[in-house]
Amino acid sequence: MTKPLIVLDIDGVLADFMYGFEKAMGGPPPNPFEYNLLKSYPGREADVKLHLVDPSLYAKFPVVLGAKKAVKWLYDAGFELKAVTGRSKEGGIEAVTRAWIKKHFKKAITKIYMVPSKQKARFIADMSPAFAIDDSPANVRDLLECDVRGLLFSQIYNIREELPRMQNWARLIQALKETAQ
């Protein structure tokens, strides 16, 4: 019997990207409601670009609150879990990403794919998941257009978006438990 597949984004879903990025930038963005980092730190585009290619930044990200416990619960409940991220494969970022997932999620996440953001939805659709979770409004819209049940993981920078939403890990697990009863 095939396990139902859940596809997870990494940054903003598993890894607390903004916490780590704000630390690297010396504080929160002037425009915290903007998803695009280049627009959320106006006048500091060079700094943003520099940090985005620094593998040591990705190694330091904390786990999103509740993610570790939820991923373990999903794995124990019989779901297959795969991560699909828009992170670059270059400059050591891929190796750091794989090590970070292994450190925090052990064997629960069985595969990690590094896919350019504009190709993520089609790539995920070809996997036929039960659903996919991402923090990017554009990615969730693309998933829905590909007939994939996409859930937007709530973050301050996507809070204004009218899309199917996942408030936090605890609520997702609660909803799955209630559905199973």
Secondary structure, 3 states (H helix, E strand, C coil): CCCCEEEECCECCCECHHHHHHHHHCCCCCCCCCCCHHHHCCCCHHHHHHHHCCHHHHHCCCECCCHHHHHHHHHHCCCEEEEEECCCCCCCHHHHHHHHHHHHHCCCEEEEEECCHHHHHHHHHCCCCCEEEECCHHHHHHHHHCCCCEEEECCHHHCCCCCCEECCHHHHHHHHHHHHC
